[in-house]
């Protein structure tokens, strides 16, 4: 009940922040921070109830949540990083995992979770590209920091430094496949904010390729290293923030993880974003001009 009250209070504040016109990234970071606090206190309360001096696991954020952003309808992706094979966990570690997950489910969160040792993480990353990219974006939320550091070292050595050409080829194939479905254009009547040309997936590809190629997914470092220009940096960051704000509005309005910007939803988003034109048709046209401009920038830079 305590977590539920906290969550409801914070979510109202975050929604108000969105309604006041805050950037998409700012709102998503506020949501991720809220979940961080909930998870940290749940884990600590669980450890205290067991009178355990140290955590036998590391609670790690992965995927979009690992990047420190969370749209209103997005899943919470977490990894319980454990020091031994997941099928050989001691009873207290199993109980900790259950006591972290149950309150999240009770509060209505959609949780994507895995429990793995470092060796199992490496194995899964090598076997599946989606697992690999998910583990490219991780953050320690709480728990055993030394275990998490060991994971980062092992992941860098066994996954990032090896088979880079194969990774680039897979990313290139992913881009071509998705772009082909969109007929290689951003000018779709009802685009997918995440998957279409110039969508959020294109932005993520930029981060992943930069991470593998340069060791950092910080776009500002790409500018400092003269890989991209200041104008390119500005266009990418503005496009990403705009798309995240659009996705936030879609999730808030529909109450679920909606990514298709239908004709009806275009008018709703344009009105929510206070486009000044009197008729909904003109507001929609103005909004979609901005949408196409930002997605074109992302598409071209990707």
C-alpha positions as CSV (number, residue, x, y, z in Angstrom):
1,X,0.0,0.0,0.0
2,X,2.9,2.3,0.8
3,X,4.5,1.8,-2.6
4,X,1.1,2.1,-4.3
5,X,0.5,5.5,-2.7
6,X,4.0,6.7,-3.6
7,X,3.6,5.5,-7.2
8,X,0.2,7.2,-7.7
9,X,1.5,10.5,-6.3
10,X,4.6,10.4,-8.4
11,X,2.8,9.4,-11.6
12,X,0.4,12.4,-11.2
13,X,3.4,14.7,-10.9
14,X,5.0,13.2,-14.0
15,X,1.8,13.4,-16.0
16,X,1.5,17.0,-14.9
17,X,5.1,17.6,-16.1
18,X,4.2,16.1,-19.5
19,X,1.0,18.2,-19.8
20,X,3.0,21.4,-19.0
21,X,5.1,20.7,-22.1
22,X,8.2,19.0,-20.7
23,X,10.5,17.3,-23.1
24,X,10.0,13.6,-23.9
25,X,13.3,12.6,-22.4
26,X,12.7,14.6,-19.2
27,X,9.4,12.8,-18.6
28,X,10.9,9.4,-19.3
29,X,13.8,10.0,-17.0
30,X,11.5,11.0,-14.2
31,X,9.6,7.7,-14.7
32,X,12.8,5.7,-14.6
33,X,13.9,7.5,-11.5
34,X,10.6,6.7,-9.8
35,X,11.0,3.0,-10.6
36,X,14.6,3.1,-9.4
37,X,13.5,4.3,-6.0
38,X,10.7,1.7,-5.7
39,X,13.0,-1.1,-6.7
40,X,15.9,0.0,-4.4
41,X,13.6,0.3,-1.4
42,X,11.9,-3.0,-2.1
43,X,15.2,-4.8,-2.3
44,X,16.6,-3.1,0.8
45,X,13.4,-3.9,2.7
46,X,13.7,-7.5,1.6
47,X,17.3,-7.7,2.7
48,X,16.5,-6.1,6.1
49,X,13.7,-8.6,6.7
50,X,16.1,-11.4,6.1
51,X,18.7,-9.7,8.3
52,X,21.2,-10.1,5.4
53,X,24.3,-7.9,5.6
54,X,25.0,-7.9,1.9
55,X,22.9,-8.6,-1.2
56,X,23.6,-12.0,-2.9
57,X,22.7,-10.5,-6.2
58,X,22.8,-7.3,-8.3
59,X,19.6,-5.7,-9.5
60,X,20.2,-4.4,-13.0
61,X,18.1,-2.3,-15.4
62,X,18.3,-3.4,-19.1
63,X,17.0,-2.2,-22.4
64,X,15.3,1.2,-22.5
65,X,15.0,1.2,-18.8
66,X,18.8,0.5,-18.7
67,X,19.2,3.7,-20.7
68,X,17.5,5.6,-17.9
69,X,14.3,6.3,-19.8
70,X,10.8,4.8,-19.5
71,X,7.7,5.7,-21.4
72,X,4.4,5.4,-19.6
73,X,3.3,2.1,-21.1
74,X,6.7,0.5,-21.5
75,X,7.8,-2.7,-19.7
76,X,10.2,-2.6,-16.9
77,X,13.1,-4.8,-18.0
78,X,15.3,-6.0,-15.1
79,X,18.0,-8.6,-14.7
80,X,18.8,-10.4,-11.4
81,X,22.5,-10.9,-11.8
82,X,23.6,-13.8,-9.5
83,X,27.0,-15.2,-8.7
84,X,26.3,-18.8,-9.7
85,X,24.2,-20.7,-12.2
86,X,20.5,-19.6,-11.9
87,X,19.4,-23.2,-11.4
88,X,21.7,-23.5,-8.4
89,X,20.5,-20.5,-6.4
90,X,20.3,-20.7,-2.6
91,X,16.9,-20.4,-1.1
92,X,17.4,-16.9,0.3
93,X,18.3,-15.6,-3.2
94,X,15.2,-17.1,-4.7
95,X,13.1,-15.6,-2.0
96,X,14.6,-12.1,-2.6
97,X,13.8,-12.3,-6.3
98,X,10.2,-13.3,-5.5
99,X,9.8,-10.5,-3.0
100,X,11.0,-7.9,-5.4
101,X,8.8,-9.1,-8.3
102,X,5.5,-9.6,-6.4
103,X,5.0,-5.9,-5.3
104,X,5.7,-4.8,-8.9
105,X,3.1,-7.1,-10.2
106,X,0.6,-6.1,-7.5
107,X,1.1,-2.4,-8.5
108,X,0.2,-3.3,-12.1
109,X,3.6,-2.9,-13.7
110,X,4.5,-5.0,-16.7
111,X,7.9,-6.6,-15.8
112,X,10.3,-8.3,-18.2
113,X,12.8,-10.1,-16.0
114,X,15.6,-12.6,-16.1
115,X,17.8,-14.3,-13.5
116,X,21.2,-15.2,-14.8
117,X,24.8,-15.6,-13.8
118,X,27.6,-13.7,-15.7
119,X,28.3,-16.8,-17.8
120,X,24.7,-17.2,-18.6
121,X,24.4,-13.6,-19.7
122,X,27.4,-14.0,-22.0
123,X,25.9,-17.2,-23.4
124,X,22.5,-15.6,-24.1
125,X,24.1,-12.5,-25.6
126,X,26.1,-14.6,-28.0
127,X,23.1,-16.7,-29.0
128,X,20.5,-13.9,-29.5
129,X,20.9,-10.4,-30.9
130,X,18.0,-9.0,-28.9
131,X,19.6,-10.2,-25.7
132,X,22.9,-8.7,-26.8
133,X,21.5,-5.2,-27.5
134,X,19.5,-5.4,-24.2
135,X,22.7,-6.0,-22.3
136,X,24.5,-3.1,-24.1
137,X,22.2,-0.8,-22.2
138,X,22.5,-1.7,-18.5
139,X,22.6,0.2,-15.2
140,X,23.1,-1.0,-11.6
141,X,20.0,-0.2,-9.6
142,X,20.9,-1.8,-6.3
143,X,22.7,-4.7,-4.8
144,X,26.2,-6.2,-5.4
145,X,28.2,-3.6,-7.2
146,X,31.3,-5.8,-7.4
147,X,29.3,-8.5,-9.2
148,X,28.0,-5.9,-11.6
149,X,31.5,-4.7,-12.3
150,X,32.6,-8.2,-13.1
151,X,29.7,-8.5,-15.5
152,X,30.7,-5.3,-17.3
153,X,34.3,-6.5,-17.7
154,X,33.3,-10.0,-19.0
155,X,30.7,-8.5,-21.4
156,X,33.2,-6.1,-22.8
157,X,35.8,-8.9,-23.3
158,X,33.6,-11.7,-24.6
159,X,30.8,-9.8,-26.5
160,X,31.8,-6.3,-27.4
161,X,35.4,-6.8,-28.6
162,X,34.6,-10.0,-30.5
163,X,32.7,-10.4,-33.8
164,X,32.2,-6.7,-34.3
165,X,31.8,-7.1,-38.1
166,X,29.0,-9.6,-37.6
167,X,27.3,-7.2,-35.2
168,X,27.5,-4.3,-37.7
169,X,26.1,-6.6,-40.5
170,X,23.2,-7.7,-38.3
171,X,22.4,-4.1,-37.4
172,X,22.6,-3.1,-41.1
173,X,20.3,-6.0,-42.0
174,X,17.9,-4.8,-39.3
175,X,17.9,-1.3,-40.7
176,X,17.3,-2.4,-44.3
177,X,14.5,-4.8,-43.2
178,X,12.6,-2.2,-41.2
179,X,13.2,0.6,-43.7
180,X,11.9,-1.7,-46.5
181,X,8.7,-2.3,-44.6
182,X,8.3,1.5,-44.6
183,X,9.1,1.8,-48.3
184,X,12.3,3.6,-47.4
185,X,10.4,6.8,-46.5
186,X,9.4,8.7,-43.4
187,X,6.3,10.0,-45.2
188,X,3.9,7.3,-44.1
189,X,0.2,8.1,-43.5
190,X,0.2,6.3,-40.2
191,X,3.8,5.8,-39.1
192,X,5.1,3.6,-36.3
193,X,6.9,5.9,-33.8
194,X,9.3,3.1,-32.8
195,X,9.9,1.0,-35.9
196,X,9.3,3.1,-39.0
197,X,12.0,5.0,-40.9
198,X,13.5,7.7,-38.6
199,X,11.7,6.1,-35.5
200,X,13.1,5.4,-32.1
201,X,14.7,2.2,-33.2
202,X,16.9,4.1,-35.6
203,X,18.1,6.3,-32.8
204,X,18.9,3.2,-30.7
205,X,20.9,1.8,-33.6
206,X,23.0,5.0,-33.6
207,X,23.8,4.4,-29.9
208,X,24.6,0.7,-30.3
209,X,26.9,1.2,-33.2
210,X,28.7,4.1,-31.4
211,X,29.0,1.9,-28.3
212,X,30.7,-0.9,-30.2
213,X,32.8,1.3,-32.5
214,X,34.0,3.9,-30.0
215,X,33.4,2.4,-26.6
216,X,30.8,5.1,-25.7
217,X,27.1,5.7,-26.6
218,X,27.4,9.4,-25.5
219,X,26.5,11.4,-28.6
220,X,28.4,14.4,-27.2
221,X,31.6,12.4,-27.3
222,X,30.9,11.6,-31.0
223,X,30.9,15.4,-31.6
224,X,34.0,16.0,-29.4
225,X,35.8,13.3,-31.4
226,X,34.7,15.0,-34.7
227,X,32.7,12.0,-35.9
228,X,29.5,14.1,-36.1
229,X,29.0,17.9,-36.4
230,X,27.3,20.1,-33.9
231,X,24.4,20.5,-36.2
232,X,24.0,16.7,-36.5
233,X,24.2,16.3,-32.8
234,X,21.4,19.0,-32.4
235,X,19.2,17.4,-35.0
236,X,19.5,13.9,-33.5
237,X,18.9,15.0,-29.9
238,X,15.9,17.2,-30.9
239,X,14.4,14.4,-33.0
240,X,14.8,11.9,-30.2
241,X,13.2,14.2,-27.6
242,X,10.3,15.0,-29.9
243,X,9.6,11.3,-30.7
244,X,9.8,10.4,-27.0
245,X,7.2,13.1,-26.2
246,X,4.9,11.9,-29.0
247,X,5.2,8.3,-27.6
248,X,4.5,9.5,-24.1
249,X,1.3,11.2,-25.3
250,X,0.2,8.1,-27.2
251,X,0.8,5.9,-24.1
252,X,-1.0,8.4,-21.8
253,X,-4.0,8.8,-24.1
254,X,-4.6,5.1,-24.9
255,X,-3.5,3.8,-21.5
256,X,-1.2,1.2,-23.2
257,X,2.0,0.8,-25.2
258,X,0.7,2.3,-28.4
259,X,3.3,3.1,-31.2
260,X,1.1,3.5,-34.3
261,X,0.4,7.2,-35.0
262,X,-3.0,6.7,-36.6
263,X,-4.9,9.5,-38.4
264,X,-7.2,9.9,-35.4
265,X,-4.3,9.9,-32.9
266,X,-2.4,12.5,-35.0
267,X,-5.2,15.0,-34.3
268,X,-5.3,14.1,-30.6
269,X,-1.6,14.5,-30.2
270,X,-1.5,17.8,-32.1
271,X,-4.3,19.2,-29.9
272,X,-2.5,18.0,-26.7
273,X,0.7,19.7,-27.9
274,X,-1.2,23.0,-28.3
275,X,-0.6,23.6,-31.9
276,X,-2.3,27.0,-32.5
277,X,-4.3,26.4,-35.7
278,X,-8.1,26.6,-35.2
279,X,-9.2,23.5,-37.1
280,X,-8.0,20.1,-36.1
281,X,-7.0,19.4,-39.7
282,X,-4.6,22.3,-39.8
283,X,-3.2,21.4,-36.3
284,X,-2.6,17.9,-37.5
285,X,-0.9,19.1,-40.7
286,X,1.4,21.4,-38.7
287,X,2.2,18.6,-36.2
288,X,3.0,16.0,-38.9
289,X,5.3,18.5,-40.7
290,X,7.3,18.6,-37.5
291,X,7.1,14.8,-37.1
292,X,8.4,14.2,-40.7
293,X,11.1,16.8,-40.3
294,X,12.5,15.1,-37.1
295,X,12.2,11.6,-38.5
296,X,13.8,12.6,-41.7
297,X,16.8,13.9,-39.7
298,X,17.1,10.6,-37.8
299,X,16.6,8.5,-40.9
300,X,19.3,10.4,-42.8
301,X,21.9,10.4,-39.9
302,X,21.3,6.7,-39.2
